[in-house]
């Protein structure tokens, strides 16, 4: 596949060399792919602002083989999601979305559901008032698509049915664990309420365009945020960087 | 990517001596520089060998002076040779205006244009929601301290029109507006000399939004 054209969302755009950029894209046909855009930082670059993060673009990529870094030949904006660049809260939520895709998806493994969910996720930020909740719901949804769906109705260690009762959520085990497994593994985890489990279950089941109808506040919101953040950190093997920015922004406002 | 000089060996003319030859060592140092490949490094090394001794040593002295004597201005963090840079020391500059840039290289580009006559502030970076770079990682609060001093009336934000530059501009506006200063952003639009038909839709949108009346 030396030259191909695909739709893609720009996940990341890094400076490279004198005037180039290395972009990470999540594409419809190839999945996550990295490419070099030569001269992209020059004033009269043919790419314009098409390779800025969060853009939905039509891109032409050239690559000698699957191991090499692709070369970006052309990029045209299909949807700019411009409003996401005009507000720090929206920008942070969008960053959480693209960072979770970056961290959890393998290279060159196309998944049309993830691609569509990402478009829906960024679009939802333009219309929904609670951007942090949108990003949280998106994370829960993507965990399901990437094979890391948290186990919330059976014990993740022994498979015992626990039901929707107050239990312990263990990020290391990949879901809730029963009392005997908790005692056996000395895993303290997080205590999670039936309301929070029901919320995660709903967010997991519904398609993304419907999932944004879910609302959470107070203890449920806090518990779900804490649980999903800790679980994503374990699955990704690192804390996602956008979280730090959210905290600093909150402190400043 | 590691760049190595492989073709210049001890057998190369003038390359005899320790550590693969003095000339090879010089080429090895040149190849570390940005934009310098193996061939260019060899050409530069041979050029230095053939050049007059004074010319070559002038280059060596210039590099030594930059490393030993150049520092950063304590006020704006521009490159300086004393504790304050030439711009901060100049009595001709308008002290009521501060232009904010990400890197000193941007400051020099703006200085060359002669379009701004106030003072500068170099952030040494930009906020990044994607990489988790927050306000404490750049020199945002030092700028706030300068604004608090009372002399400043306007802050012009000239961060790059990238996601990082935009995040920085929004954050700085929130940070500085409460201190009663005017905060402005440099204009977006079509580069001079470019055909409009080749501009992307976002640049066109921004340039139409930011249009101004002709007089």
Interface residues (C-beta under 8 A of the other chain):
Chain A: X12 X13 X17 X18 X43 X44 X46 X47 X48 X49 X50 X52 X53 X54 X76 X77 X80 X82 X85 X86 X87 X88 X91 X92 X94 X95 X98 X99 X240 X241 X242 X243 X244 X245 X247 X248 X249 X252 X253
Chain B: X34 X35 X127 X128 X129 X130 X131 X132 X133 X134 X135 X136 X161 X162 X163 X166 X167 X170 X171 X174 X175 X191 X193 X194 X198 X199 X200 X201 X202 X203 X205
